[in-house]
Amino acid sequence: MRERFFTALLSDVLDGLGCVNQAMASTIRPLDDALVMVGRARTALYLEVFEAPEPGENPYELEIELVDSLTADQIPIFCCGKSGRIAPWGGLLSTAAKFRGAAGAVMDGFVRDTREIRRIEFPVFHGGIAPLDSKGRGKIVAIDVGIECAGVKVRSGDLVFGDADGVIVVPQEIEHQVIVAALEKLKGERKTMHALESGQSLAAVFAEFGIL
């Protein structure tokens, strides 16, 4: 999938299956649009807070638990809400996640330490860039629960694909059907591209292949 698929392909296939709300909002952008991300979701739900943690309290407890438990090709998906006050992901978490084989990270909050993340070539999809630590602004209250991130419902284990155009979530129960359909559509798109490159008109190519 990393070599052959792309988000527009998966979005079209999901639309054809009646799943029209699987693309995250256009505000979710890749930190490095040359990187492709494919893996399984691990979800985290943030609660917005407005005061510093109590003495002795570890505000990063569940965040650390999630990152330390990541396995190959998993992708932490952080639901931060719409406060615009939380930057839960940065260079240290990216390094720890990459070392554990994670495929990337997605959040509808902010990302920071962007130069470091780009340097290690770890795929991160974010809702903005800001230096704001989550401490005193938000904390994870649950992991591996159903969430809604950037308008898309996500559960741990769902298939997540991200590239320069955005992020698609494929529900686990239909992923086989989606992959098979995407492979077939990919064949048709290649035929369409070859026909267009040979000089045929767009109207004639669409009439023959029905792909646009």
N, CA and C atoms as a LAMMPS dump frame, in Angstrom:
ITEM: TIMESTEP
0
ITEM: NUMBER OF ATOMS
636
ITEM: BOX BOUNDS ff ff ff
-5.0000000000000000e+02 5.0000000000000000e+02
-5.0000000000000000e+02 5.0000000000000000e+02
-5.0000000000000000e+02 5.0000000000000000e+02
ITEM: ATOMS id mol type element x y z
1 1 1 N 0.823 -1.206 0
2 1 2 C 0 0 0
3 1 3 C 0.859 1.26 0
4 2 1 N 1.938 1.245 0.761
5 2 2 C 2.796 2.429 0.836
6 2 3 C 3.379 2.772 -0.528
7 3 1 N 3.669 1.768 -1.324
8 3 2 C 4.287 1.985 -2.627
9 3 3 C 3.275 2.324 -3.714
10 4 1 N 2.041 1.81 -3.62
11 4 2 C 1.117 1.889 -4.743
12 4 3 C -0.132 2.73 -4.493
13 5 1 N -0.592 2.821 -3.249
14 5 2 C -1.851 3.495 -2.977
15 5 3 C -1.637 4.986 -2.716
16 6 1 N -2.757 5.732 -2.75
17 6 2 C -2.752 7.148 -2.398
18 6 3 C -4.121 7.508 -1.83
19 7 1 N -4.194 8.605 -1.079
20 7 2 C -5.417 8.896 -0.35
21 7 3 C -6.622 9.119 -1.258
22 8 1 N -6.426 9.763 -2.401
23 8 2 C -7.56 10.007 -3.296
24 8 3 C -8.159 8.691 -3.789
25 9 1 N -7.305 7.712 -4.047
26 9 2 C -7.774 6.391 -4.471
27 9 3 C -8.648 5.767 -3.388
28 10 1 N -8.164 5.766 -2.16
29 10 2 C -8.926 5.168 -1.068
30 10 3 C -10.204 5.945 -0.786
31 11 1 N -10.146 7.26 -0.89
32 11 2 C -11.341 8.068 -0.669
33 11 3 C -12.424 7.742 -1.69
34 12 1 N -12.034 7.604 -2.955
35 12 2 C -13.005 7.266 -4.005
36 12 3 C -13.626 5.896 -3.76
37 13 1 N -12.801 4.929 -3.375
38 13 2 C -13.31 3.578 -3.115
39 13 3 C -14.29 3.596 -1.943
40 14 1 N -13.936 4.293 -0.884
41 14 2 C -14.82 4.38 0.276
42 14 3 C -16.127 5.09 -0.075
43 15 1 N -16.041 6.146 -0.892
44 15 2 C -17.262 6.807 -1.361
45 15 3 C -18.172 5.811 -2.077
46 16 1 N -17.551 4.974 -2.92
47 16 2 C -18.323 3.987 -3.671
48 16 3 C -19.004 2.964 -2.797
49 17 1 N -18.464 2.762 -1.605
50 17 2 C -19.046 1.823 -0.647
51 17 3 C -20.016 2.499 0.313
52 18 1 N -20.262 3.796 0.095
53 18 2 C -21.183 4.53 0.948
54 18 3 C -20.558 5.083 2.212
55 19 1 N -19.226 4.994 2.335
56 19 2 C -18.517 5.528 3.51
57 19 3 C -17.907 6.864 3.118
58 20 1 N -18.658 7.937 3.292
59 20 2 C -18.268 9.226 2.719
60 20 3 C -17.628 10.173 3.736
61 21 1 N -17.404 9.694 4.95
62 21 2 C -16.832 10.565 5.99
63 21 3 C -15.552 9.978 6.558
64 22 1 N -14.679 9.474 5.693
65 22 2 C -13.456 8.804 6.152
66 22 3 C -12.196 9.624 5.908
67 23 1 N -12.334 10.788 5.305
68 23 2 C -11.185 11.665 5.089
69 23 3 C -11.163 12.733 6.175
70 24 1 N -10.028 12.857 6.862
71 24 2 C -9.923 13.879 7.898
72 24 3 C -9.995 15.273 7.282
73 25 1 N -10.374 16.241 8.098
74 25 2 C -10.55 17.611 7.635
75 25 3 C -9.293 18.12 6.939
76 26 1 N -9.494 19.038 6.017
77 26 2 C -8.382 19.565 5.212
78 26 3 C -7.359 20.321 6.045
79 27 1 N -7.706 20.64 7.285
80 27 2 C -6.757 21.307 8.175
81 27 3 C -5.652 20.367 8.659
82 28 1 N -5.843 19.068 8.501
83 28 2 C -4.821 18.097 8.92
84 28 3 C -3.813 17.95 7.792
85 29 1 N -2.581 18.408 8.047
86 29 2 C -1.569 18.459 7.005
87 29 3 C -0.327 17.666 7.4
88 30 1 N 0.393 17.139 6.411
89 30 2 C 1.647 16.433 6.712
90 30 3 C 2.753 17.422 7.036
91 31 1 N 3.565 17.057 8.011
92 31 2 C 4.732 17.881 8.302
93 31 3 C 5.75 17.778 7.176
94 32 1 N 5.813 16.62 6.543
95 32 2 C 6.701 16.391 5.398
96 32 3 C 5.888 15.677 4.322
97 33 1 N 5.512 16.397 3.257
98 33 2 C 4.601 15.806 2.271
99 33 3 C 5.282 14.808 1.341
100 34 1 N 6.57 14.542 1.539
101 34 2 C 7.244 13.5 0.768
102 34 3 C 7.065 12.129 1.4
103 35 1 N 6.584 12.073 2.651
104 35 2 C 6.462 10.809 3.372
105 35 3 C 5.042 10.264 3.277
106 36 1 N 4.944 8.943 3.143
107 36 2 C 3.654 8.252 3.131
108 36 3 C 3.536 7.437 4.418
109 37 1 N 2.365 7.463 5.009
110 37 2 C 2.119 6.789 6.291
111 37 3 C 1.035 5.737 6.127
112 38 1 N 1.321 4.506 6.543
113 38 2 C 0.333 3.424 6.519
114 38 3 C 0.486 2.613 7.794
115 39 1 N -0.603 2.393 8.5
116 39 2 C -0.511 1.579 9.705
117 39 3 C -1.838 1.461 10.422
118 40 1 N -1.762 0.941 11.653
119 40 2 C -2.94 0.695 12.485
120 40 3 C -3.067 1.764 13.566
121 41 1 N -4.28 2.244 13.753
122 41 2 C -4.526 3.303 14.731
123 41 3 C -4.368 2.807 16.158
124 42 1 N -3.808 3.682 17.001
125 42 2 C -3.866 3.568 18.464
126 42 3 C -4.409 4.904 18.962
127 43 1 N -5.568 4.892 19.542
128 43 2 C -6.263 6.14 19.822
129 43 3 C -5.976 6.683 21.221
130 44 1 N -6.055 8.006 21.335
131 44 2 C -5.912 8.689 22.619
132 44 3 C -6.866 9.868 22.67
133 45 1 N -7.554 10.02 23.782
134 45 2 C -8.526 11.096 23.973
135 45 3 C -7.986 12.102 24.989
136 46 1 N -7.895 13.364 24.578
137 46 2 C -7.417 14.437 25.441
138 46 3 C -8.58 15.158 26.103
139 47 1 N -8.352 15.586 27.342
140 47 2 C -9.264 16.467 28.069
141 47 3 C -8.581 17.82 28.22
142 48 1 N -9.29 18.886 27.892
143 48 2 C -8.73 20.219 28.066
144 48 3 C -8.719 20.583 29.55
145 49 1 N -7.587 21.109 30.02
146 49 2 C -7.48 21.556 31.41
147 49 3 C -6.975 22.999 31.435
148 50 1 N -7.119 23.645 32.6
149 50 2 C -6.809 25.077 32.685
150 50 3 C -5.964 25.42 33.906
151 51 1 N -5.291 24.422 34.459
152 51 2 C -4.429 24.691 35.601
153 51 3 C -3.272 23.704 35.61
154 52 1 N -2.197 24.093 36.274
155 52 2 C -1.014 23.241 36.357
156 52 3 C -1.335 21.964 37.134
157 53 1 N -0.647 20.876 36.829
158 53 2 C -0.889 19.629 37.564
159 53 3 C -0.537 19.764 39.041
160 54 1 N -1.173 18.943 39.86
161 54 2 C -0.87 18.921 41.287
162 54 3 C 0.552 18.432 41.526
163 55 1 N 1.179 18.848 42.62
164 55 2 C 2.523 18.341 42.942
165 55 3 C 2.54 16.818 42.983
166 56 1 N 3.511 16.229 42.311
167 56 2 C 3.623 14.772 42.262
168 56 3 C 2.81 14.114 41.165
169 57 1 N 1.914 14.874 40.541
170 57 2 C 1.095 14.318 39.454
171 57 3 C 1.899 14.29 38.16
172 58 1 N 1.805 13.191 37.416
173 58 2 C 2.457 13.087 36.111
174 58 3 C 1.418 13.331 35.025
175 59 1 N 1.406 14.512 34.414
176 59 2 C 0.376 14.807 33.412
177 59 3 C 0.571 14.036 32.109
178 60 1 N 1.72 13.395 31.965
179 60 2 C 2.034 12.658 30.733
180 60 3 C 1.873 11.142 30.899
181 61 1 N 1.258 10.697 31.986
182 61 2 C 1.25 9.27 32.329
183 61 3 C 0.707 8.402 31.193
184 62 1 N -0.485 8.701 30.709
185 62 2 C -1.084 7.874 29.661
186 62 3 C -0.412 8.105 28.318
187 63 1 N 0.084 9.297 28.095
188 63 2 C 0.844 9.585 26.876
189 63 3 C 2.082 8.699 26.803
190 64 1 N 2.799 8.593 27.92
191 64 2 C 3.987 7.736 27.988
192 64 3 C 3.597 6.273 27.815
193 65 1 N 2.507 5.864 28.477
194 65 2 C 2.053 4.473 28.363
195 65 3 C 1.74 4.105 26.917
196 66 1 N 1.064 4.998 26.217
197 66 2 C 0.718 4.724 24.824
198 66 3 C 1.968 4.604 23.957
199 67 1 N 2.878 5.573 24.051
200 67 2 C 4.063 5.556 23.203
201 67 3 C 4.941 4.348 23.509
202 68 1 N 5.097 4.024 24.79
203 68 2 C 5.938 2.88 25.155
204 68 3 C 5.334 1.553 24.726
205 69 1 N 4.025 1.518 24.492
206 69 2 C 3.37 0.272 24.094
207 69 3 C 3.221 0.132 22.58
208 70 1 N 3.682 1.124 21.828
209 70 2 C 3.563 1.045 20.373
210 70 3 C 4.372 -0.117 19.824
211 71 1 N 3.815 -0.758 18.803
212 71 2 C 4.522 -1.821 18.101
213 71 3 C 4.61 -1.461 16.625
214 72 1 N 5.243 -2.33 15.847
215 72 2 C 5.527 -2.033 14.441
216 72 3 C 4.266 -1.63 13.685
217 73 1 N 4.382 -0.538 12.935
218 73 2 C 3.344 -0.057 12.017
219 73 3 C 2.09 0.462 12.709
220 74 1 N 2.157 0.749 13.994
221 74 2 C 1.042 1.406 14.663
222 74 3 C 1.187 2.926 14.552
223 75 1 N 0.033 3.611 14.664
224 75 2 C -0.01 5.069 14.509
225 75 3 C -0.83 5.661 15.642
226 76 1 N -0.221 6.403 16.566
227 76 2 C -1.024 7.087 17.581
228 76 3 C -1.887 8.178 16.943
229 77 1 N -3.171 8.165 17.278
230 77 2 C -4.118 9.159 16.787
231 77 3 C -4.627 9.934 17.991
232 78 1 N -4.294 11.226 18.063
233 78 2 C -4.62 12.037 19.227
234 78 3 C -5.808 12.943 18.931
235 79 1 N -6.885 12.757 19.707
236 79 2 C -8.054 13.631 19.621
237 79 3 C -7.892 14.728 20.663
238 80 1 N -7.559 15.927 20.219
239 80 2 C -7.246 17.039 21.127
240 80 3 C -8.397 18.022 21.276
241 81 1 N -9.469 17.842 20.544
242 81 2 C -10.564 18.796 20.614
243 81 3 C -10.284 20.031 19.767
244 82 1 N -11.053 21.071 20.002
245 82 2 C -10.975 22.268 19.16
246 82 3 C -10.479 23.502 19.925
247 83 1 N -9.771 23.267 21.017
248 83 2 C -9.368 24.403 21.843
249 83 3 C -8.251 25.215 21.207
250 84 1 N -7.402 24.587 20.401
251 84 2 C -6.259 25.285 19.841
252 84 3 C -5.205 25.618 20.879
253 85 1 N -5.151 24.818 21.967
254 85 2 C -4.217 25.088 23.056
255 85 3 C -3.249 23.936 23.308
256 86 1 N -3.317 22.874 22.53
257 86 2 C -2.568 21.663 22.859
258 86 3 C -1.623 21.291 21.727
259 87 1 N -0.345 21.155 22.047
260 87 2 C 0.651 20.619 21.112
261 87 3 C 1.215 19.343 21.734
262 88 1 N 0.537 18.209 21.545
263 88 2 C 0.902 17.005 22.288
264 88 3 C 2.085 16.243 21.717
265 89 1 N 2.536 16.616 20.522
266 89 2 C 3.536 15.784 19.848
267 89 3 C 4.752 16.616 19.463
268 90 1 N 5.945 16.034 19.679
269 90 2 C 7.168 16.739 19.337
270 90 3 C 8.296 15.794 19.005
271 91 1 N 9.505 16.277 19.122
272 91 2 C 10.668 15.51 18.702
273 91 3 C 10.948 14.292 19.551
274 92 1 N 10.784 14.395 20.87
275 92 2 C 11.078 13.268 21.739
276 92 3 C 10.095 12.113 21.516
277 93 1 N 8.815 12.437 21.412
278 93 2 C 7.828 11.384 21.153
279 93 3 C 8.042 10.763 19.777
280 94 1 N 8.398 11.58 18.802
281 94 2 C 8.67 11.043 17.462
282 94 3 C 9.839 10.071 17.493
283 95 1 N 10.893 10.428 18.218
284 95 2 C 12.063 9.555 18.311
285 95 3 C 11.704 8.242 18.991
286 96 1 N 10.971 8.321 20.109
287 96 2 C 10.565 7.11 20.824
288 96 3 C 9.659 6.234 19.967
289 97 1 N 8.707 6.863 19.27
290 97 2 C 7.776 6.106 18.435
291 97 3 C 8.489 5.454 17.251
292 98 1 N 9.388 6.203 16.614
293 98 2 C 10.121 5.644 15.476
294 98 3 C 10.975 4.459 15.905
295 99 1 N 11.608 4.56 17.071
296 99 2 C 12.441 3.467 17.576
297 99 3 C 11.623 2.196 17.772
298 100 1 N 10.343 2.335 18.11
299 100 2 C 9.473 1.187 18.327
300 100 3 C 8.809 0.694 17.041
301 101 1 N 9.135 1.324 15.928
302 101 2 C 8.611 0.866 14.65
303 101 3 C 7.3 1.481 14.243
304 102 1 N 6.848 2.505 14.964
305 102 2 C 5.581 3.15 14.608
306 102 3 C 5.651 3.726 13.198
307 103 1 N 4.483 3.789 12.548
308 103 2 C 4.422 4.228 11.155
309 103 3 C 4.212 5.724 11.016
310 104 1 N 3.902 6.419 12.113
311 104 2 C 3.643 7.843 12.051
312 104 3 C 2.79 8.264 13.223
313 105 1 N 2.278 9.488 13.179
314 105 2 C 1.399 10.006 14.224
315 105 3 C 0.44 11.013 13.6
316 106 1 N -0.776 11.084 14.172
317 106 2 C -1.809 12.003 13.677
318 106 3 C -2.446 12.688 14.875
319 107 1 N -2.697 13.984 14.748
320 107 2 C -3.381 14.709 15.81
321 107 3 C -4.172 15.87 15.207
322 108 1 N -5.305 16.186 15.823
323 108 2 C -6.023 17.392 15.392
324 108 3 C -5.596 18.603 16.218
325 109 1 N -4.608 18.405 17.106
326 109 2 C -3.947 19.508 17.795
327 109 3 C -2.684 19.902 17.051
328 110 1 N -1.769 20.534 17.775
329 110 2 C -0.557 21.063 17.163
330 110 3 C 0.612 20.088 17.286
331 111 1 N 1.647 20.369 16.517
332 111 2 C 2.916 19.657 16.621
333 111 3 C 4.012 20.696 16.848
334 112 1 N 5.094 20.281 17.515
335 112 2 C 6.223 21.18 17.726
336 112 3 C 7.528 20.428 17.474
337 113 1 N 8.651 21.091 17.633
338 113 2 C 9.971 20.497 17.339
339 113 3 C 10.02 20.022 15.885
340 114 1 N 9.493 20.829 14.999
341 114 2 C 9.294 20.376 13.626
342 114 3 C 10.597 20.091 12.881
343 115 1 N 11.635 20.866 13.133
344 115 2 C 12.897 20.615 12.436
345 115 3 C 13.47 19.256 12.82
346 116 1 N 13.355 18.909 14.106
347 116 2 C 13.86 17.616 14.559
348 116 3 C 13.06 16.463 13.953
349 117 1 N 11.735 16.613 13.899
350 117 2 C 10.894 15.549 13.336
351 117 3 C 11.187 15.362 11.851
352 118 1 N 11.357 16.467 11.138
353 118 2 C 11.709 16.356 9.719
354 118 3 C 13.074 15.695 9.551
355 119 1 N 13.996 15.994 10.454
356 119 2 C 15.348 15.431 10.353
357 119 3 C 15.328 13.91 10.442
358 120 1 N 14.5 13.352 11.327
359 120 2 C 14.469 11.89 11.481
360 120 3 C 13.482 11.232 10.518
361 121 1 N 12.805 12.05 9.682
362 121 2 C 11.899 11.555 8.638
363 121 3 C 10.798 10.657 9.21
364 122 1 N 10.133 11.189 10.23
365 122 2 C 9.007 10.481 10.839
366 122 3 C 7.712 11.147 10.39
367 123 1 N 6.776 10.387 9.797
368 123 2 C 5.541 10.991 9.289
369 123 3 C 4.642 11.503 10.422
370 124 1 N 4.342 12.784 10.403
371 124 2 C 3.427 13.373 11.378
372 124 3 C 2.402 14.216 10.631
373 125 1 N 1.126 13.996 10.942
374 125 2 C 0.029 14.767 10.355
375 125 3 C -0.642 15.539 11.489
376 126 1 N -0.835 16.838 11.292
377 126 2 C -1.157 17.724 12.402
378 126 3 C -2.189 18.763 12.007
379 127 1 N -2.75 19.42 13.036
380 127 2 C -3.709 20.494 12.805
381 127 3 C -3.097 21.872 12.881
382 128 1 N -1.776 21.951 13.003
383 128 2 C -1.087 23.229 13.077
384 128 3 C 0.258 23.067 13.754
385 129 1 N 1.05 24.114 13.735
386 129 2 C 2.374 24.104 14.349
387 129 3 C 2.412 25.18 15.423
388 130 1 N 2.823 24.806 16.64
389 130 2 C 2.907 25.751 17.75
390 130 3 C 3.842 25.17 18.809
391 131 1 N 4.449 26.008 19.649
392 131 2 C 5.375 25.518 20.668
393 131 3 C 4.711 25.089 21.966
394 132 1 N 3.383 25.061 22.031
395 132 2 C 2.639 24.889 23.278
396 132 3 C 2.723 23.474 23.83
397 133 1 N 3.264 23.332 25.034
398 133 2 C 3.247 22.045 25.723
399 133 3 C 1.81 21.726 26.151
400 134 1 N 1.497 20.434 26.232
401 134 2 C 0.157 20.054 26.683
402 134 3 C -0.006 20.21 28.199
403 135 1 N 1.081 20.223 28.946
404 135 2 C 0.994 20.338 30.406
405 135 3 C 0.296 21.633 30.806
406 136 1 N -0.728 21.5 31.639
407 136 2 C -1.5 22.657 32.059
408 136 3 C -2.556 23.086 31.064
409 137 1 N -2.593 22.422 29.922
410 137 2 C -3.582 22.762 28.884
411 137 3 C -4.453 21.559 28.513
412 138 1 N -3.879 20.362 28.58
413 138 2 C -4.636 19.166 28.256
414 138 3 C -3.887 17.932 28.695
415 139 1 N -4.626 16.84 28.905
416 139 2 C -3.98 15.581 29.241
417 139 3 C -4.83 14.431 28.712
418 140 1 N -4.166 13.329 28.411
419 140 2 C -4.88 12.148 27.94
420 140 3 C -5.655 11.543 29.106
421 141 1 N -6.938 11.252 28.865
422 141 2 C -7.774 10.635 29.896
423 141 3 C -8.141 9.201 29.541
424 142 1 N -7.915 8.789 28.289
425 142 2 C -8.21 7.41 27.896
426 142 3 C -7.438 7.072 26.633
427 143 1 N -6.991 5.835 26.545
428 143 2 C -6.335 5.35 25.329
429 143 3 C -7.071 4.115 24.821
430 144 1 N -6.94 3.885 23.526
431 144 2 C -7.59 2.75 22.869
432 144 3 C -9.1 2.753 23.072
433 145 1 N -9.678 3.943 22.944
434 145 2 C -11.132 4.097 22.977
435 145 3 C -11.572 4.718 21.652
436 146 1 N -12.844 4.624 21.354
437 146 2 C -13.364 5.265 20.156
438 146 3 C -13.267 6.782 20.273
439 147 1 N -12.769 7.422 19.23
440 147 2 C -12.627 8.883 19.233
441 147 3 C -13.132 9.429 17.899
442 148 1 N -13.211 10.744 17.828
443 148 2 C -13.428 11.424 16.556
444 148 3 C -12.291 12.416 16.373
445 149 1 N -11.487 12.21 15.36
446 149 2 C -10.337 13.07 15.102
447 149 3 C -10.53 13.773 13.769
448 150 1 N -10.572 15.091 13.799
449 150 2 C -10.727 15.898 12.583
450 150 3 C -11.925 15.45 11.759
451 151 1 N -13.021 15.127 12.468
452 151 2 C -14.269 14.794 11.797
453 151 3 C -14.453 13.343 11.423
454 152 1 N -13.49 12.481 11.746
455 152 2 C -13.574 11.065 11.381
456 152 3 C -13.543 10.21 12.64
457 153 1 N -14.469 9.271 12.737
458 153 2 C -14.462 8.33 13.851
459 153 3 C -13.324 7.327 13.658
460 154 1 N -12.581 7.091 14.733
461 154 2 C -11.421 6.201 14.672
462 154 3 C -11.45 5.273 15.874
463 155 1 N -11.129 4.003 15.62
464 155 2 C -10.953 3.027 16.69
465 155 3 C -9.583 2.403 16.556
466 156 1 N -9.018 2.008 17.67
467 156 2 C -7.733 1.321 17.621
468 156 3 C -7.859 0.085 16.739
469 157 1 N -6.894 -0.093 15.85
470 157 2 C -6.915 -1.206 14.902
471 157 3 C -7.372 -0.823 13.52
472 158 1 N -8.036 0.343 13.381
473 158 2 C -8.436 0.795 12.048
474 158 3 C -7.201 1.079 11.197
475 159 1 N -7.357 0.902 9.893
476 159 2 C -6.278 1.167 8.955
477 159 3 C -6.225 2.66 8.654
478 160 1 N -5.03 3.253 8.76
479 160 2 C -4.856 4.685 8.55
480 160 3 C -3.823 4.902 7.449
481 161 1 N -4.165 5.765 6.488
482 161 2 C -3.273 6.046 5.361
483 161 3 C -3.152 7.557 5.211
484 162 1 N -1.926 8.041 5.111
485 162 2 C -1.709 9.465 4.952
486 162 3 C -0.659 9.765 3.904
487 163 1 N -0.894 10.805 3.113
488 163 2 C 0.101 11.27 2.148
489 163 3 C -0.044 12.778 1.991
490 164 1 N 0.503 13.322 0.928
491 164 2 C 0.509 14.772 0.749
492 164 3 C -0.888 15.374 0.67
493 165 1 N -1.894 14.576 0.328
494 165 2 C -3.252 15.09 0.188
495 165 3 C -4.069 15.023 1.476
496 166 1 N -3.585 14.306 2.495
497 166 2 C -4.338 14.223 3.747
498 166 3 C -4.302 12.846 4.371
499 167 1 N -5.336 12.552 5.176
500 167 2 C -5.394 11.296 5.932
501 167 3 C -6.748 10.632 5.723
502 168 1 N -6.709 9.324 5.455
503 168 2 C -7.905 8.496 5.294
504 168 3 C -7.906 7.428 6.376
505 169 1 N -9.086 7.17 6.96
506 169 2 C -9.247 6.088 7.93
507 169 3 C -10.172 5.036 7.325
508 170 1 N -9.691 3.795 7.271
509 170 2 C -10.477 2.675 6.742
510 170 3 C -10.917 1.805 7.911
511 171 1 N -12.226 1.722 8.191
512 171 2 C -12.683 0.874 9.288
513 171 3 C -12.212 -0.563 9.111
514 172 1 N -11.796 -1.167 10.2
515 172 2 C -11.176 -2.484 10.137
516 172 3 C -12.098 -3.527 9.514
517 173 1 N -13.404 -3.415 9.759
518 173 2 C -14.326 -4.455 9.297
519 173 3 C -14.523 -4.461 7.782
520 174 1 N -14.145 -3.37 7.086
521 174 2 C -14.313 -3.358 5.632
522 174 3 C -12.983 -3.209 4.898
523 175 1 N -11.876 -3.318 5.611
524 175 2 C -10.593 -3.01 4.972
525 175 3 C -10.267 -3.975 3.833
526 176 1 N -10.6 -5.255 3.971
527 176 2 C -10.295 -6.195 2.887
528 176 3 C -11.051 -5.804 1.627
529 177 1 N -12.322 -5.484 1.776
530 177 2 C -13.141 -5.059 0.646
531 177 3 C -12.573 -3.793 0.005
532 178 1 N -12.116 -2.868 0.824
533 178 2 C -11.556 -1.608 0.326
534 178 3 C -10.26 -1.861 -0.435
535 179 1 N -9.392 -2.694 0.092
536 179 2 C -8.107 -2.965 -0.557
537 179 3 C -8.306 -3.643 -1.903
538 180 1 N -9.188 -4.639 -1.951
539 180 2 C -9.461 -5.332 -3.214
540 180 3 C -10.009 -4.352 -4.252
541 181 1 N -10.969 -3.516 -3.838
542 181 2 C -11.557 -2.544 -4.761
543 181 3 C -10.528 -1.504 -5.202
544 182 1 N -9.646 -1.114 -4.293
545 182 2 C -8.63 -0.119 -4.631
546 182 3 C -7.642 -0.671 -5.657
547 183 1 N -7.284 -1.936 -5.534
548 183 2 C -6.378 -2.545 -6.503
549 183 3 C -7.011 -2.576 -7.892
550 184 1 N -8.298 -2.874 -7.957
551 184 2 C -8.991 -2.885 -9.243
552 184 3 C -9.082 -1.485 -9.824
553 185 1 N -9.407 -0.513 -8.985
554 185 2 C -9.504 0.87 -9.459
555 185 3 C -8.146 1.374 -9.927
556 186 1 N -7.105 0.942 -9.257
557 186 2 C -5.755 1.358 -9.632
558 186 3 C -5.42 0.89 -11.04
559 187 1 N -5.821 -0.322 -11.393
560 187 2 C -5.607 -0.824 -12.751
561 187 3 C -6.316 0.074 -13.77
562 188 1 N -7.568 0.426 -13.46
563 188 2 C -8.317 1.289 -14.364
564 188 3 C -7.704 2.675 -14.492
565 189 1 N -7.186 3.206 -13.394
566 189 2 C -6.568 4.536 -13.441
567 189 3 C -5.308 4.519 -14.297
568 190 1 N -4.562 3.439 -14.227
569 190 2 C -3.356 3.334 -15.051
570 190 3 C -3.716 3.287 -16.531
571 191 1 N -4.758 2.536 -16.875
572 191 2 C -5.202 2.484 -18.265
573 191 3 C -5.67 3.863 -18.723
574 192 1 N -6.397 4.554 -17.841
575 192 2 C -6.869 5.896 -18.167
576 192 3 C -5.703 6.841 -18.413
577 193 1 N -4.692 6.778 -17.551
578 193 2 C -3.529 7.646 -17.687
579 193 3 C -2.788 7.368 -18.994
580 194 1 N -2.618 6.085 -19.319
581 194 2 C -1.922 5.736 -20.562
582 194 3 C -2.685 6.259 -21.773
583 195 1 N -4.023 6.14 -21.72
584 195 2 C -4.832 6.617 -22.838
585 195 3 C -4.711 8.132 -22.991
586 196 1 N -4.742 8.858 -21.884
587 196 2 C -4.599 10.311 -21.941
588 196 3 C -3.217 10.709 -22.448
589 197 1 N -2.199 9.973 -22.008
590 197 2 C -0.836 10.273 -22.451
591 197 3 C -0.634 9.964 -23.936
592 198 1 N -1.496 9.11 -24.5
593 198 2 C -1.399 8.806 -25.927
594 198 3 C -2.091 9.86 -26.782
595 199 1 N -2.77 10.818 -26.118
596 199 2 C -3.391 11.91 -26.841
597 199 3 C -4.895 11.816 -26.988
598 200 1 N -5.524 10.775 -26.431
599 200 2 C -6.977 10.666 -26.532
600 200 3 C -7.64 11.774 -25.714
601 201 1 N -8.846 12.146 -26.133
602 201 2 C -9.563 13.201 -25.43
603 201 3 C -10.061 12.695 -24.081
604 202 1 N -10.242 13.623 -23.163
605 202 2 C -10.743 13.268 -21.847
606 202 3 C -12.137 12.657 -21.942
607 203 1 N -12.962 13.207 -22.828
608 203 2 C -14.324 12.686 -22.99
609 203 3 C -14.298 11.239 -23.476
610 204 1 N -13.434 10.944 -24.446
611 204 2 C -13.363 9.588 -24.983
612 204 3 C -12.832 8.609 -23.937
613 205 1 N -11.84 9.043 -23.188
614 205 2 C -11.262 8.17 -22.164
615 205 3 C -12.267 7.906 -21.054
616 206 1 N -13.001 8.939 -20.657
617 206 2 C -14.005 8.746 -19.596
618 206 3 C -15.12 7.833 -20.088
619 207 1 N -15.51 7.955 -21.338
620 207 2 C -16.552 7.1 -21.892
621 207 3 C -16.104 5.641 -21.894
622 208 1 N -14.819 5.415 -22.107
623 208 2 C -14.319 4.028 -22.158
624 208 3 C -14.095 3.437 -20.781
625 209 1 N -13.505 4.218 -19.863
626 209 2 C -13.107 3.65 -18.587
627 209 3 C -13.961 4.101 -17.403
628 210 1 N -14.678 5.207 -17.552
629 210 2 C -15.529 5.699 -16.468
630 210 3 C -14.787 6.162 -15.247
631 211 1 N -13.54 6.604 -15.445
632 211 2 C -12.7 7.049 -14.322
633 211 3 C -12.243 8.466 -14.591
634 212 1 N -12.336 9.29 -13.554
635 212 2 C -11.892 10.677 -13.667
636 212 3 C -11.236 11.1 -12.36
